[in-house]
Amino acid sequence: MAATHVYAGAAATMEGTRGGIYRQGAGDAGWQHLTSGLPDGAEVHAITVHPENPDTVYIGTTKGTFRSTNRGDRWERLSLPDPAADIWSICIHPKNPRVIYAGATPPAVYRSNDGGDTWRKTADPGRSKPMGRCAAATAARAGKIAPPI
């Protein structure tokens, strides 16, 4: 049986603290700080484990989207159309795990049809009514995707 892991993302909120991603195996006494392949100062907002392959983990950070194929021992940057996007959510389609969505700030949703190798920005649905003189920019969240009933 494969080892079970728990992942936690963190932000460095005070001087001397460490942000990033951490992993703890079942029965382990402590947490491992997983940094190989990640840029310094990356704060992790989203963690998604592949539903069919627990070795593959996706993270959304203040420095972009990353994928590990070895449970976080090494990370690779995924090439989104906007490399400066701050990724707040990552969802994998429940019926086709090669389809992945990433929600970002500035507000955008990106889609990959090939497991994260290539990405495109989805169309902006626009607003049905003007918001007046004030508009708020918030992080786009790609929520859980429910298959049609």
N, C-alpha and C positions, 0 to 999 in steps of 0.2 A: 504494500500500500504506500502511495506517495505521501510525503510529509505534508502536513497542513500548516499554513502560515496565516498570520494576521498582519495587515499593513496599516500604517498610520501616517498621515501627512501632517506637517507642522509648519508654522510660520515663526520666524525669528522675531519675536515681539519686543524684546529688550536686548540691550547690549550684553554680549556674552552668552546668549542663547543660540541654539542651532535649529534652523528650519530644515526642511527636506522631507525625505521619506524614510520610514523605519519599518523593519520587519522583525517579527518574533515567531519562531517555530513552536509548534505544540510541545509543551513540556520544557521549553527553554527558560532559563532564568532571567534573561535580559533581552534588550532590543538591539538590533544591528542598524547602524546608520548607513544607508545605501547611497553612495555618492559616485560610483564609477560611471563616467559618461555624462553626468549632470553638470551644468554650469554652476559656479559659485553663486550663492544667494537665491537659488530657485526655491520658492515656497510652493508647496503642493496643495492644490485645491481639490483635486479629483483623483480617485484611484478606482480602476475597473479591472477586475480579473476576467480573462477570457472564459466564457462559460463551458467550453469543451476542452481547453488546454490550460490548466492552472499554472503552467510555466510562463505563459504570456500575460504580462501585466501592462496596462496603459496608465499613464499619469498625466494630468493637466497641471501646469505650473504657471508661475508668473513669467517664465522664460520659454513657454511653448509646450508642445505635446511630445511625450517620450514613450518608447516601448521597450520592454525587456522580454527576452525569450528564455530567460533563465531565472525567473522569480526575483528579479531585481539585482542580481549580481553585477550586471552591466546594462546600461541604458543607451538607446540610440534616439537622436532627435528625429521627429517626423516632420516632413516638409509641408507645412500648411501654406496657403497662398499669402497669408500675412504672418511673416516670421515673428513679429512683435506681439502677436495676440496673447493675451492673458487667458488661459484656459480654465474655466470654472466647472465644467462637467463633461463627462465622456460616457456615452451609452452605446451598447452593442445591440443590434437588432435581434430580437428573440428567435426569429425563424431563419435568419441568415447572418451568422456571426462574422461574415466578411464585411458587412455593412456597419460602419461606426460613425457616430455623430459626436461632434465636440462643440460645446457652447463657449463663447468667448466674450471678452471685453477688449476693445470696443465691441458693442453688440453685434454679434454675428453667430451663425451656425455653419459649421463645416461638415462635409460628408465624405467618407471614403467608402468605395465599393470593393476594395481589395485588401482589407485587413490593416489599413493604415499606411500602405506604401505610397499612395497618391491621394490628394484631397482636392475638393473644390468648395467654394463658398456657395451656400444655397441662396436662392432668390430671397430678397427682402419682401415680406408680404405687404409691407406698407401699412398705412393707417387709414381707416375708413373715414375718420373725421380729423380735422386739424386740432392740435392740442393747444392752440393759443400761442402766447408769447413765450411760454416756458415748456421745455421738454426735458425729461430726465433720461440720462443714459445709464442703464444698469446692465449688469452682467447677463448675458444670454445663457439660459440653462436648457440643455437638451434633456428633457425628462424621460421617464420610462416609456417605452414604445409598446403599446398593447396591440397584439394581432387582431385583425378584424374578426368579429363574431359571425 
